[in-house]
């Protein structure tokens, strides 16, 4: 059977790092640098997790100068 949108959404959030990112973003928008330091991951790893969350429509990014600020 094909994977449903709901299953992809839940699978994306089942990763502990991604779940931590979403919970952190529940407190308000943040840039990658802040998110990485708050959850204890490298910037590149945080960026990869954020890209997966963006693909599923869970978070969005907005460019502000040189930074991209992510929010739910």
C-alpha positions as CSV (number, residue, x, y, z in Angstrom):
1,X,0.0,0.0,0.0
2,X,1.3,3.5,-0.7
3,X,2.5,5.6,2.2
4,X,0.0,8.2,3.2
5,X,0.7,11.9,3.9
6,X,-0.1,11.2,7.6
7,X,2.4,8.3,7.7
8,X,5.2,10.5,6.2
9,X,4.4,13.3,8.6
10,X,4.6,11.0,11.6
11,X,7.7,9.2,10.3
12,X,9.4,12.6,9.9
13,X,8.5,13.6,13.5
14,X,9.5,10.2,14.9
15,X,13.2,11.2,14.7
16,X,14.2,12.5,18.1
17,X,16.3,15.4,16.7
18,X,13.5,16.5,14.4
19,X,11.0,16.3,17.2
20,X,13.4,18.5,19.4
21,X,13.6,21.0,16.6
22,X,9.8,21.2,16.3
23,X,9.4,21.6,20.1
24,X,12.1,24.3,20.1
25,X,10.4,26.1,17.2
26,X,7.1,26.0,19.2
27,X,8.7,28.7,21.3
28,X,9.2,31.0,18.3
29,X,11.2,31.4,15.1
30,X,14.9,30.7,15.2
31,X,17.9,30.6,12.9
32,X,19.9,27.4,12.2
33,X,22.8,28.6,14.4
34,X,20.5,29.0,17.4
35,X,18.7,25.8,16.8
36,X,21.9,23.8,16.5
37,X,23.3,25.1,19.7
38,X,20.0,24.6,21.6
39,X,19.6,21.0,20.6
40,X,23.3,20.0,20.5
41,X,23.8,19.2,16.8
42,X,26.2,20.5,14.2
43,X,24.8,23.2,11.9
44,X,25.0,20.8,8.9
45,X,23.1,18.1,10.7
46,X,20.5,20.6,11.9
47,X,20.2,21.9,8.3
48,X,19.5,18.4,7.0
49,X,16.8,17.8,9.6
50,X,15.2,21.2,8.9
51,X,15.2,20.4,5.1
52,X,13.3,17.2,5.9
53,X,10.8,19.1,8.0
54,X,10.4,21.7,5.3
55,X,9.7,19.0,2.7
56,X,6.9,17.6,4.8
57,X,5.4,21.1,5.3
58,X,6.0,21.1,9.1
59,X,8.3,24.1,9.2
60,X,9.1,26.9,6.8
61,X,12.1,29.1,6.3
62,X,12.3,32.8,5.6
63,X,15.4,34.6,4.5
64,X,16.3,37.6,6.7
65,X,19.5,39.1,5.4
66,X,22.2,36.4,5.5
67,X,20.2,34.2,7.8
68,X,17.3,31.9,7.3
69,X,14.8,31.9,10.1
70,X,12.7,28.8,10.6
71,X,9.2,28.7,12.1
72,X,6.3,26.3,12.4
